[in-house]
Amino acid sequence: MSDRMTAPWGEYALARHPEDPRDRLRAWDASDAYLLRHLAASETPLDGTVVVVGDRWGALTTALAGHRPTQITDSYLSREATRANLARNGADPDTVRLLTTQDPPPERVDVLLVRVPKSLALLEDQLHRLASAVHEGTVVVGTGMVKEIHTSTLKLFERILGPTRTSLAEQKARLILCTPDAGVVRAREADPWPYTYELPHDIGPLAGRTVVNHAGVFCADRLDIGTRFFLRHLPRGRGGGRVVDLGCGNGVVGTAVALDDPDAEVVFVDESYQAVASAEATYRANADGKAEFRVGDGMAGFAPGSVDLVLNNPPFHSHQATTDATAWRMFTGARRALRPGGELWVVGNRHLGYHVKLRRIFGNSRLVAGDAKFVVLQAVKQGS
């Protein structure tokens, strides 16, 4: 759905990526508009290095394109949405620098704008990575909906950059106003990310092995119970083939397959740059076989009929919104990429009813394993 955001410098047509005319979720919210109004009202100088962190769908970057901002994002989809929204609004793409969370940040930042992420760990890591580029004249403004900003959020800004306060709420959005302090920046603790821990001993091929998590990866400090259940019920001993760990997160599922079946060619794919970096680090710490690591939009980059097995633990949130759109695209993308007879294995909460979607897409669905909370389902591609 394309929508229009009004800002002090004009009105902007914005859409999420990939565009879906049935999607009623906007590509911006009140916190984006609030931040832009604040910059105009406070007459914040925007002629220095402007850095936008965590811009969800490029709304802030598009509105500020005339000031040659640098965007830093963990999301491939957000980055592609930014490209499309810049083009949609006639902005010169060469005026905007698009970086990922895995790229070195700018050496100097004069205006730092932070769209508060869902993950506190990702915020912590990004503030640490940018702290040395911030100076006492840097304008630091965070933004988010009231429900996204907590005491712990403010404490991160205070502990890493300097004194922090919040604005009054407007349209259920709030600003974070931080004044950098060189003493605070120098005295801050080391960035704790990436985080490494040992896996439990009852999960199959990966039992007791090491997992590496960059900040922002789902359940970065422990093995989530859905993945743990999946690891106990993965297909075993298939004798090679091309296997995709779709939405790979820290890569434990694909790495478990690689350890069980050294002849398999495992492809790890996620739309998060942090996740793919975690998956590669986890794989390198435990395996030494044929593997590929891709940041992208699910199965979109795979040729039809090029895959033998897809393993998937789909998310059911997009930022703060609960939606099955991502799972639906993952399932349909998997069917297109699988060869005839190829299989999709899915783990999910029992109440999500993924078996209904799989039957609609594949024409079949088999329960592999289940408990009170989770199910592992198998769907087979039939025909061409």
Secondary structure, DSSP 8 states (H G I E B T S, - for coil): --EEEEETTEEEEE--SS--TT----S--HHHHHHHHHHHHTT---SS-EEEE--SSSHHHHHTGGG--EEEESBHHHHHHHHHHHHHTT--GGGSEEEETTS---S-EEEEEEE--S-HHHHHHHHHHHHTTEEEEEEEEEEEEGGG--HHHHHHHHHHT--EEE---BTTEEEEEE---HHHHHH------SEEEE--SSSGGGTT-EEEE-TTSTTTTS--HHHHHHHTT------SEEEEEET-TTSHHHHHHHHH-TTEEEEEEESBHHHHHHHHHHHHHH--S-EEEEESSTTTTS-TT-EEEEEE----EETTEE-SHHHHHHHHHHHHHEEEEEEEEEEEEGGG-HHHHHHHHHS--EEEEE-SSEEEEEEE----
